[in-house]
Amino acid sequence: MSTQGIAVAYTRRSTDGQEHSIPDQIKAIQKYADDKGYQIIRWYTDDAISGDDTKKRLGFQQMLADAQQYRDHSVVICWDQSRFGRFSPQEAGHWTYLFSEAGVSLVTVDKGLIDWNDFTGWLTYGVNQHSKHDFLRQLSKDVARGQLEAAQKGSWLGLPPYGYRIEGMKKNKRLVVGDVGKVKIVQRVFREFVEDGRTMADIARRLHEDGIVPPGKGRPWRYDSVRCILENPAYCGDYVSGRFSYGKYNSIHGEQAKRTSGRKGVKKNPESKWIVRRDNHEPIIDRDTFERVQAILKKGKTDRSRFTPETNPFLLAGLMRCGTCGSPMWGDTVKGRRFYRCGNWQGRGWECKNRKGKKEEENVIECEGTKVREDMILSSIADHLYDEFLSLDGVQLARKANRRELQPSDVPEGFAKVKKLVAPPKQLAGDRKRMEKQVKELSAQLDKARRNLVLLDAEYIPDAQAEIRRLQTERDELELELRKRPPTEADINAEATAVLRSLYWLAMLFDCAAEEVSDPDGSEREGPVLLGAGRSLNLRKYLRHIASITIHSRKEGKGTATRHVFERGEITLYGVGANTGKVNLLNRVS
């Protein structure tokens, strides 16, 4: 069957606001076909897709597949050559070859027939195609430069985060607090994650069940949508640009707009390459809460319980650590009593091995399986808190602590101790100069290593690249440390006061919970106070100041007579300010 005069038509636009709309293209193509005597048997369209992103152009892909399968037409008619595609010269050769093999040529409204089989036609097409592809590269470069200029001024790029809206004109866009309902949802997400100890999946499920409208278009609340909120520094008032690189040809890296590999995708940049403006706009979340969330996220899944806060029977879930191998300790119930066992031992048997270091320098730690009763831990912690930080006149002060009225003057010695623990170490001027010198030295080493890379034999290149990555990571960490703002005296005092109130109330709750585990006659039973405290969301807000509880025990006996004797423990508190971390609270729980 002859295909002479039989055609298909293809339309495309790159953005929703592009000048030549799809209806305009259809109208022009149909008129051209009528004037030239072409019969259009099928139409294909790709709307709001870039001409160089061929994998996403499903209409284009279907047009090629139909041409190869049916072979019922001889030409493709487009508005112009750029509508057909903005390919690189190499990619253009690939697609034109496939269409040519299917017996199809390209016809454009403005240029007419483009014969790929004719040398002159192919050469003209190639030159035009290269210029159109080069236009994309230059446009990408200009856009990246414009974005960098806007970012350096603190002008918001892209859509506003959930709970915010944008005010201001181009290159002077500012975030302002938006819908009150959405603001409360953001605060709820952070509160449930930090104070209630919920998993991101559980938070998403609850939001979905409550009928809360999610961010994005049509997507329900999911684990990743909650994580995006928790990780976004905009919520504590910071402007951060350059966290990710999106551009196929050019993107922002630190304070520069650089060329990329030519492959489209999202790449996370190191923090040292971010453009950061602290306190750039009104926060929705206080900085201490935001940084506490980041510390939890860095730990990964080990600190999130499989229970929800309402159903979790274990008071210290997610906090306990084995003092021998460092593994998380899991809650377990045996004959009505609650225990915490080393998760490494529980998963691997009576003798677990926690391997640290490289294979050639393997450090094998033999762990006999740390195990401890919950009531023993609770009473030991309560006793230590009373002795070290709190007065013995407990009832009145506990009520003040619960009403958030406990003041440093009520327990001056305890406040002084807590303040010393939560305050980050002061960074001496000499230390800062030393780090700045290290950054310069590492930068010089990196430049030299990159220059020498081209001189190496192929077999040594992988090792050299690994060394470059190591130097880059070390420099990035130092630069990040230099950029941190030390907390003020007011920050430290406020944190110490909040910790002191929480410790006071924890001591009261733990003491009551431990006593309720057993009856006075020694019979075992589930204590109502322990159950109530374990399921109380009120308790979670006091536990949020504790980073971990490390337990040391020794094993005695053999076989069925084996038992674990609790020896000592360490509680680690979160620090305060930009240097959020862990500090030792006690060396022995007895």
C-alpha positions, 0 to 999 in steps of 0.5 A, a space after each residue: 500500500 502506498 503511503 505517499 501523502 499519508 501523514 501523522 501530526 505531532 505537537 509539543 510545548 515545553 511549559 504551560 505558559 509557552 507562546 505557541 499553545 497546542 491548539 495554535 499548533 494544531 490549527 497551523 498544522 491542519 492548514 498546512 496539510 490541507 494546502 499541501 495535500 497531506 492526509 493526517 491519520 493520527 495526532 500525537 501530543 506531549 504537553 509541558 515536557 521539555 524537548 530534550 527529555 525524550 524518555 518522558 515524551 510518551 506521545 513521541 515514543 508512541 509515534 515512533 512505535 506506531 511508525 515501526 509497527 504499522 508503516 502506514 504513513 510517510 511523514 511526520 508534520 510538526 509546527 517547527 523543528 524544535 517541536 519535534 525535539 531539541 536533541 543533542 547532535 548524537 541523540 538526533 542521529 539515533 532518533 532520525 535513524 529509527 524514523 528513517 528505517 520506518 520510512 518516515 521523514 519530517 515535515 515542518 510548517 516553516 521549513 517544509 520537507 526535511 529529507 534525512 536521507 539526503 546529505 544536504 538535508 541531513 547537514 541542514 537538519 544537524 546544524 539547526 538541531 545543534 543550535 536548538 540544543 545549544 539554546 537549551 544549554 544557554 537558557 539553562 545557564 542563564 536560569 542557573 545564574 538568575 537563581 543564584 543571584 536570587 538565592 544570594 539575596 534570600 529570594 525564595 525559589 520555587 513553590 512555598 513550603 506547606 504552611 507558608 505563602 510567598 510575598 514580593 516580586 521576582 528576585 525579592 520573594 519572601 516567605 510569610 506564614 500562611 494558612 493558620 490551619 496548615 501552620 497548626 498541621 506543621 506544628 502537629 507533625 513536629 510535636 508528634 515526632 519529637 514529643 509523642 515518639 511517633 513514626 513518620 508512617 504513623 503520623 501520615 496515617 493519622 493525618 490521612 484518617 483525620 481528613 487533612 488536605 496533604 501538600 502536593 497535587 492529589 497525593 495522600 499523606 505518606 511517609 516521605 511527605 512527612 519527612 520532607 516537612 521534618 527536614 525542611 529548615 524553612 520551618 525554623 526561619 532559615 533560608 536554605 538554597 542549593 540543598 539539591 541540584 536539579 539541572 540537567 546542564 547547569 545548577 547551583 553548587 555553593 556560591 557558583 552556577 556550574 555545568 552538570 553532567 548532562 544527565 537529569 536527576 536530583 542530587 543532594 549536595 553536601 551542607 557546605 555547598 548550601 546557601 544559608 541565611 539564618 532567621 530569614 523569615 518568621 519561623 513556624 517551629 522553634 530552632 531547638 525542636 527542629 535541631 532535635 528532629 534532625 538529630 533523631 533523623 540521623 539515627 535512622 530507624 533504630 529509635 522508632 518503635 513498632 508501637 504507637 504512643 497509645 499502645 506502647 507498653 515500654 516506657 523507655 522504648 527507643 532510648 535503651 542501648 547495650 553498653 557492650 556492643 552499642 546496639 538498641 535494646 528491645 522491650 520484652 515481657 516475661 512472666 508479667 515483667 518487662 525487660 529490655 534485651 540487647 537487640 543484637 543478641 536477641 537477633 543472633 543468639 547468646 553470643 552476638 558479634 558486633 563488627 566495627 572497622 574495615 575487614 582488614 582491621 576488624 574489631 569484633 566485640 563479644 556481647 553476652 546479651 545485656 538484659 535488665 528489668 524495667 522496674 530496676 532501671 526506673 527506680 535506679 534512675 529516679 534515685 539518682 535524679 533525686 540524689 544528684 539534682 533534686 531536693 527531697 521535698 518532692 510533691 510540691 516541686 513536682 506539681 510546679 514542674 508539671 505546671 512548668 513553674 519550677 524555677 532554677 532558684 527552687 533547686 539551685 545546685 541541680 540547675 547548675 549541674 544541668 546547665 553545665 551538662 547541656 551547655 556545648 563546649 566553648 569554641 576557643 579562638 585558637 580552635 577556630 583559627 586551627 579549623 580555618 587553617 585545616 580548611 585551607 590546607 584541605 582545599 589545596 590538597 584537593 586542588 592538587 589531587 584533581 590536577 594530578 588525576 589526569 596524569 595517573 595510569 588508569 589502574 590508580 584512578 579509582 584509589 585517587 578518586 576515593 582519596 579525593 572524596 575523603 578529603 572533600 568530606 573532611 573539608 565539608 565537615 569542618 566548614 559546616 562546624 565553622 558556620 554554626 552559631 554558638 548558643 547564647 546564655 539565654 538559650 542555655 538557661 532556657 534549655 537547662 530549665 526545661 531539662 530540670 523540670 522534665 527530670 523532676 517529673 520523670 523522677 516522680 513518675 519513674 519512682 511510682 511506676 517502679 513501685 507499682 510493678 510488684 505487690 508488697 507481698 512480692 507477687 508479680 503483677 502488671 502495675 496500673 501506674 506503669 501501664 498508664 505512664 507507658 501510654 501517656 503522651 504527657 510522659 513523652 514530652 519529658 523523655 524528649 530531653 534524653 538522647 539514650 540510656 546505656 546499660 551495662 550488665 554481667 552474666 552469671 550462671 549457665 544454661 537455664 540458670 543464667 541470669 543478668 546482673 545489672 551493674 551500671 548505666 549512663 544517661 545521655 542528654 541532648 545539648 543545646 543550640 547549633 551544637 546539639 549533641 550528647 553529654 554524659 549525665 551520670 556514670 553509675 545507676 545503682 
